[in-house]
Amino acid sequence: AMGPLQRVPGLLAAALRRQRPPRAPISSMPPEEPLSGEQAIALSVMFASFLIPSAWVLANLEHYKSRPE
């Protein structure tokens, strides 16, 4: 009869064996639906909502540093 501790080396070896993740299907075809005007506007608004406040803070960084608390 095999004791539970005799199986441990086999389990460790199985766990340490390199396992490959499944490959993602890669397609080099053009998109099925081209980007619509509505999507382009939505993407532009999303980018602007992140970039404009960041640019404002970076442009005024010296002002924020010298501000009295």
C-alpha positions, 0 to 999 in steps of 0.5 A: 500500500502506498502511503500519502507521503510517497506520492508527494515527489511525483506530485511536486514533479508534475506541478513543476513541469513546464506547462504551456498556455494555449496559443491565441489565434492570431489574425492578420485580416482587416476588421470585419466592420470599419471604425464608425464616426461615432466610435471615433468620436467616443475614442477621442473623448476618452483619450481627451478625458485622460490626457487633458487633465494630465497635461494641465497638471504637468504644465502647471507643476511649478505652480503647484510646487510653490503654492503655500499650504 
